[in-house]
Amino acid sequence: MPSRRRLLAAAPLAALILAATACSTGPTGGSTDTPSSVEPSISRDSFPVTVDHAHGATTVEQAPTRVATVGWADADTLAALGIVPVGAPAITWGGNEGKSTDWFDAQLAAIGGDPADVARYDDSAGIPFDDIAAAAPDLILGLSSGISEEDYTKLTKIAPTVAYTVAPWGTPWQEQVTTIGKAVGRSEDAAGLVADTEAKIQAAVEANPDIQGKTAAWAWFTPTDLSTVGLYTTSDLRPQMLREFGFQDSPTVAELSAKDPEAFSVNLSAEKASELEADVIVFYADEKTGPEMLKKNDLIGQIPALKQDHYVASADNATALSMSLPSPLSVSTAVDVFLPKLVSALNGTPAE
């Protein structure tokens, strides 16, 4: 099975390596509207606070002033709460030239921050402990991560650390925001941020009633091995976002997910591709896994939604990132740019 670290944001590791040289590093696509955020309230939580998570409980003794992040979306939440992180992972898939995202940069400017204030460390080979330590944080956040117990132990030697709460790379964005808000003493702000973001999603759902009751699956393909169809499970953030837009899980995906509740990805034999039930299928596309090439494959080409042109062949990594790493800042791009692609696919007009 591919490494979870790289799959949190993109296609499976094998495909990502093959596509690495083709990944865009230009400005991220999508909405450039003012991101969802809240005006920080006067009220602040009292300290110390204790935050429960997958690897135990972390007590934050006093209001942190230098917060570093391990998860890719954690920095978004901090910025939306009016906090500039001292360090965050470089966005190496779907990011812009500054190894950030346009929505984060826009919010950073809105709160008076500067990209130079945020140390961007490369986590492609694993958690860069030395780089994180160099940022001298007094709190480390890993809500949108899958940090192991071993990683957690090492991080706690640098600063108090809060890991994911629900599942590796599967903690819902609402839970991420709520937990981070508690850890930094801004629970009231976090609650308002969740409410505002959910309202934005709900408005989009109400504007697209045809989605209700339709099923969707998010897949990936390895160019060198088309003997299987990779499918993100029901616990992954991508299907979570599809459900927030009104889709139901593909029955095929739901059945496979139930067999391994801890997995974020499962494989379906290409011989059973014709049995993949979904009104819409989304998959990452490049020059080796484009829709026309997949349609020519004797087995993969039998996926009903692919044959019937009910698909989103996602070649825009920046926009896809808003779905794989949902946050209060990325939701505008997910709603304004990715959702219309899904609606188009549902209506029989393929989207990219």
Secondary structure, 3 states (H helix, E strand, C coil): CCCHHHHCCCCCHHHHHHHHHHCCCCCCCCCCCCCCCCCCCCCCCCCCEEEEECCEEEEECCCCCCEEECCCCHHHHHHHCCCCCCEEECCCCCCCCCCCCHHHHHHHHHCCCCHHHCEEECCCCCCCHHHHHHCCCCEEECCCCCCCHHHHHHHHCCCCEECCCCCCCCCCHHHHHHHHHHHCCCHHHHHHHHHHHHHHHHHHHHHCHHHCCCEEEEEEEECCEEEEEEEECCCCHHHHHHHHCCCEECHHHHHHHHHCCCCCEEEEEHHHHHHCCCCEEEEECCCCCCHHHHHHCCCHHHCHHHHCCCEEEECCHHHHHHHHCCCCCCHHHHHHHHHHHHHHHHCCCCEC
